[in-house]
């Protein structure tokens, strides 16, 4: 389908890339669904360790949805830190007393630990 716009699928492609890397690293993960959704919850033993949301880019039209899903998972699972993996954005935000790292997926892929610590 060369005629379809790639831009509509970029976020899904990035999310699949992250999932494949978790499988490659044999990282136990699950999906969070409450009122909102969070793409990945990583586990360490039986405990949730990190909430990760994946999107191509945080923009005004998607930011509320992406952050709400991440924050709901963090609150429900009592996590202090979470991450939004994007194509190229990088910043750290404090939201409701929690730390949210917005991090480029390429840097995350090159990191050894794949955790919220930089």
C-alpha positions in Angstrom: 0.0 0.0 0.0 2.4 2.7 -1.2 -0.4 5.2 -1.6 -1.5 5.3 2.1 0.0 8.0 4.3 2.7 6.6 6.5 2.2 9.4 9.1 -1.0 7.8 10.4 0.9 4.6 11.4 4.1 6.1 12.8 3.0 5.9 16.4 2.0 2.2 16.0 5.3 1.4 14.3 7.2 3.0 17.2 5.1 1.1 19.7 5.8 -2.2 17.9 9.5 -1.4 17.9 9.4 -0.9 21.6 7.5 -4.1 22.2 9.9 -6.1 20.0 12.8 -4.7 22.1 11.1 -5.8 25.3 10.7 -9.3 23.9 14.3 -9.3 22.7 15.5 -8.4 26.2 13.1 -10.9 27.8 11.4 -8.1 29.8 8.2 -9.0 31.5 5.5 -6.4 30.6 1.8 -5.9 30.5 -0.7 -3.4 29.2 -2.7 -1.1 31.6 -6.4 -0.3 31.0 -8.4 1.7 33.4 -10.4 4.7 32.5 -7.4 5.4 30.2 -4.7 3.2 28.7 -0.9 2.9 29.1 1.1 1.0 26.6 3.6 -0.8 28.8 4.0 -1.6 32.4 7.3 -3.3 33.2 7.6 -5.7 36.1 10.5 -6.6 38.3 9.6 -9.8 40.0 6.0 -9.5 41.0 6.1 -5.7 41.3 5.4 -3.0 38.6 8.6 -1.1 38.0 7.8 1.4 35.3 5.0 2.8 33.2 5.8 3.6 29.6 3.7 5.4 27.0 4.8 5.4 23.3 3.8 8.0 20.7 5.4 9.5 17.7 5.3 13.1 19.1 3.5 14.8 22.0 1.4 17.5 20.4 -1.5 19.6 21.7 -4.1 17.2 20.0 -2.7 14.0 21.7 -0.8 15.2 24.8 -3.8 15.0 27.2 -4.7 11.5 26.2 -1.1 10.2 26.3 -0.3 11.8 29.7 -3.7 10.8 31.3 -3.1 7.1 30.5 0.5 7.2 31.8 -0.6 9.1 35.0 -3.5 6.8 35.7 -1.2 3.8 35.5 1.4 5.5 37.7 -1.2 6.5 40.4 -2.9 3.1 40.4 0.4 1.1 40.5 2.0 3.6 42.9 4.9 4.5 40.6 6.8 7.7 41.1 8.4 7.8 37.6 7.2 7.1 34.1 8.3 7.7 30.6 6.9 8.7 27.3 9.0 7.4 24.4 8.8 9.6 21.3 10.6 9.8 18.0 12.7 12.8 19.0 11.4 14.8 21.9 13.3 15.0 25.2 12.4 16.7 28.4 11.5 16.0 32.0 8.2 17.1 33.5 6.8 17.1 37.0 3.1 16.3 37.0 1.1 15.9 40.2 4.3 15.2 42.2 5.5 12.5 39.8 8.4 12.6 37.3 7.6 12.0 33.6 10.6 11.7 31.3 9.9 12.4 27.6 12.7 10.5 25.8 13.6 9.8 22.2 13.2 6.1 21.4 16.6 5.9 19.7 18.4 7.0 22.9 16.3 4.5 24.9 17.2 1.7 22.4 20.9 2.5 22.9 20.7 2.5 26.7 21.8 -0.7 28.5 19.1 -0.7 31.2 16.0 0.7 29.5 14.9 2.2 32.8 13.6 5.7 33.7 17.1 6.6 35.0 19.2 8.6 32.5 
